[in-house]
């Protein structure tokens, strides 16, 4: 295996939803979790994920673990997965999250 194939990376993104109140975040987190699960199934290099409520920031955090993917492509893949997950979570609503920050670190 190449060095890239042996490496693991974790990307964490903070999302805020300006039109969603704190009470509605729990329901949104559940729908987003289901959306990340569905969207990540198309990417076998994503081996784990989490969706968590960030009560201090009033938003959500999404984390994705990548194994065996060239780091140059991780952010683009993560963007696609998160966009698909948000669309799934939104259903009929128009949700436009603000991405506050992303961090990519070796795992």
C-alpha positions in Angstrom: 0.0 0.0 0.0 1.1 3.6 -0.6 1.6 6.0 2.2 -1.7 7.8 1.3 -3.7 4.5 1.4 -2.4 3.9 5.0 -3.4 7.3 6.3 -6.5 8.3 8.1 -7.9 11.9 8.2 -10.7 13.4 10.1 -12.5 16.5 8.9 -14.8 18.4 11.3 -17.1 21.2 10.1 -19.2 23.6 12.1 -22.6 24.5 10.6 -25.0 27.2 11.8 -28.5 27.6 10.6 -29.6 31.2 11.1 -33.3 30.5 10.6 -33.4 27.5 13.0 -34.0 28.1 16.7 -32.2 26.2 19.5 -35.2 24.1 20.2 -35.4 22.8 16.6 -31.7 21.9 16.5 -32.3 18.4 18.0 -34.7 17.4 15.3 -32.5 18.9 12.6 -29.5 17.0 14.0 -31.4 13.7 13.7 -32.4 14.4 10.1 -28.8 15.5 9.3 -27.4 12.3 10.9 -29.7 10.2 8.6 -28.6 12.4 5.6 -24.9 12.0 6.4 -25.4 8.2 6.7 -27.1 8.0 3.3 -24.7 10.4 1.6 -21.5 8.7 3.0 -22.6 5.3 1.7 -21.5 6.4 -1.8 -18.0 7.0 -0.5 -16.3 3.8 0.8 -13.3 5.9 2.1 -15.6 7.4 4.7 -15.4 4.9 7.5 -17.0 6.9 10.4 -19.0 10.0 11.0 -20.7 12.0 13.7 -23.3 14.8 14.0 -23.4 16.7 17.2 -25.2 19.7 18.6 -22.9 22.6 19.5 -25.1 24.4 22.1 -22.5 27.1 22.8 -22.3 28.1 19.1 -26.0 27.3 18.5 -25.2 25.0 15.5 -24.2 21.6 14.6 -20.9 19.8 14.0 -20.3 17.2 11.4 -17.2 15.0 11.5 -16.1 12.6 8.8 -13.2 10.0 9.0 -11.5 9.2 5.7 -9.3 6.2 5.2 -7.2 5.7 2.1 -8.1 8.9 0.4 -5.7 11.4 -1.0 -6.0 14.5 1.3 -6.3 16.8 -1.8 -9.8 15.4 -2.4 -11.1 15.2 1.1 -12.5 18.7 1.4 -14.4 18.4 -1.9 -15.8 15.0 -1.0 -16.8 16.3 2.4 -18.5 19.3 0.8 -20.5 17.0 -1.4 -21.5 14.7 1.5 -22.6 17.6 3.7 -24.5 19.3 0.9 -26.4 16.1 0.2 -27.0 15.5 3.9 -28.4 19.1 4.3 -30.7 18.6 1.3 -31.9 15.3 2.9 -32.4 17.0 6.3 -34.2 20.0 4.7 -36.9 18.0 3.0 -39.4 20.6 1.7 -37.7 23.4 3.7 -35.1 25.7 2.4 -32.1 25.3 4.7 -29.0 27.3 4.0 -26.3 26.6 6.6 -23.3 28.8 7.2 -20.1 26.9 7.4 -18.2 28.5 10.2 -15.0 26.5 10.1 -13.5 23.2 8.9 -10.5 21.4 10.2 -8.7 18.5 8.6 -6.3 16.5 10.9 -4.5 13.2 10.6 -6.3 10.6 12.7 
